[in-house]
């Protein structure tokens, strides 16, 4: 068994769509990034990479690579899951905390869990997605960005 933790942050900005957990959420701002900015999938990807002692997604998917500009983060998570499989591991479960004042996570939680589970080929009951607001404190509390903490458990195939 291997455990990995991941963390990511992206700034909210106008003129972009909000993609979180592999689904598009109606919101007046989106997450700034070289990819689609899906901070939840990025944190999970980093957790998987950490569990297999790999470098983070910034090394595997650098923002200097123009060929992947705007990449769907679901593809990043698929590729990272493939790296774990190549190393002889599969994802057992994922737990995550989305830190954001808005949008509220609860209405989208099940869709996010289903999407993440599908990408990772696990049952949706093995994916946890929770939302926290920080009670208005910090950059997330002011609505300037979204942060995500993620933990994954891998087992040897």
C-alpha positions in Angstrom: 0.0 0.0 0.0 1.2 3.5 -0.7 -0.3 6.9 0.5 0.1 10.2 -1.3 -1.0 13.7 -0.5 -1.7 16.5 -3.0 -2.3 20.2 -2.8 -3.1 22.8 -5.4 -4.3 26.4 -5.7 -5.6 28.4 -8.6 -6.8 32.0 -8.8 -10.4 32.7 -9.8 -10.7 35.1 -12.7 -13.3 36.4 -15.2 -13.5 35.2 -18.7 -12.9 31.5 -18.0 -15.2 28.6 -17.4 -15.1 26.9 -14.0 -14.1 23.2 -14.3 -13.9 21.4 -10.9 -13.7 17.7 -10.4 -14.0 17.1 -14.1 -17.3 18.9 -14.5 -18.2 22.4 -15.6 -19.9 24.5 -13.0 -22.0 27.5 -13.9 -20.2 30.4 -12.2 -19.1 34.0 -13.1 -15.4 33.2 -12.8 -13.1 30.3 -13.7 -9.8 29.1 -12.5 -6.6 30.5 -14.1 -4.1 28.0 -15.3 -2.1 26.7 -18.3 -4.6 23.8 -18.4 -8.4 24.1 -17.8 -7.3 25.0 -14.2 -9.2 22.1 -12.5 -7.6 22.4 -9.1 -9.3 19.3 -7.7 -8.0 17.0 -10.4 -4.6 18.5 -10.1 -4.4 17.9 -6.3 -5.5 14.3 -6.9 -3.0 13.9 -9.6 -0.2 15.2 -7.4 -1.3 12.8 -4.6 -1.0 9.8 -7.0 2.4 11.0 -8.2 3.6 11.4 -4.6 2.4 8.0 -3.7 4.6 6.5 -6.4 7.5 8.8 -5.5 7.3 10.8 -8.8 7.7 14.5 -9.4 4.6 16.7 -9.3 2.4 17.5 -12.3 4.3 20.7 -12.9 7.3 18.5 -14.0 5.1 16.1 -16.0 2.9 18.8 -17.5 5.0 22.1 -17.5 3.3 25.4 -18.2 6.1 26.1 -20.7 4.8 23.4 -23.0 2.6 25.1 -25.5 1.4 21.7 -26.9 -0.7 21.1 -23.7 -2.0 24.6 -23.2 -5.7 24.4 -22.3 -5.4 20.6 -21.7 -8.4 19.0 -20.1 -7.3 18.0 -16.6 -9.1 14.7 -16.9 -6.4 13.8 -19.4 -3.8 14.7 -16.8 -5.4 12.5 -14.2 -5.7 9.6 -16.7 -2.1 9.9 -17.6 -1.0 10.1 -14.0 -3.2 7.1 -13.2 -1.3 5.3 -16.0 2.0 6.2 -14.5 0.9 4.5 -11.2 -0.3 1.5 -13.2 3.0 1.3 -15.0 4.7 1.3 -11.6 2.4 -1.6 -10.5 -0.2 0.3 -8.5 -3.9 1.1 -8.7 -6.0 3.6 -6.9 -8.0 2.2 -4.0 -9.6 5.4 -2.8 -9.4 9.2 -2.9 -10.4 11.8 -0.3 -10.3 15.6 -0.9 -11.2 18.9 0.6 -12.2 21.8 -1.7 -11.5 25.1 0.0 -13.7 27.8 -1.6 -16.1 30.5 -0.5 -18.1 30.0 -3.8 -19.4 28.1 -5.6 -21.0 25.7 -3.1 -19.7 22.2 -3.6 -22.7 20.2 -2.3 -24.9 20.6 -5.5 -22.0 19.2 -7.6 -20.5 16.7 -5.2 -22.1 13.5 -6.7 -21.3 14.5 -10.3 -17.7 15.2 -9.3 -17.4 11.9 -7.5 -18.8 10.0 -10.5 -16.5 11.8 -12.9 -13.4 11.2 -10.8 -14.3 7.6 -10.2 -14.8 7.0 -13.9 -11.4 8.5 -14.7 -9.7 6.3 -12.0 -11.8 3.2 -12.7 -12.9 2.9 -9.1 -16.4 2.8 -7.5 -17.8 6.3 -6.7 -18.1 5.2 -3.1 -14.3 5.2 -3.0 -14.1 9.0 -3.8 -14.6 11.7 -1.2 -15.2 15.3 -2.1 -15.9 17.8 0.7 -16.3 21.6 0.6 -15.0 24.0 3.2 -15.5 27.8 3.2 -12.8 29.0 5.8 -15.5 31.3 7.2 -14.3 34.2 5.1 -10.7 33.9 6.1 -7.7 34.1 3.7 -7.7 34.3 -0.1 -10.2 31.4 -0.5 -12.5 33.1 2.0 -12.3 36.3 0.0 -13.3 34.5 -3.2 -9.9 35.1 -4.8 -9.1 31.5 -5.5 -9.8 27.8 -4.8 -7.5 25.4 -2.9 -7.7 21.6 -2.7 -6.1 19.1 -0.4 -6.2 15.4 -1.6 -5.1 12.1 -0.2 -5.0 8.8 -2.1 -4.4 5.2 -1.2 -2.8 2.9 -3.8 -2.3 -0.8 -3.7 0.0 -3.0 -5.5 -1.6 -4.7 -8.5 
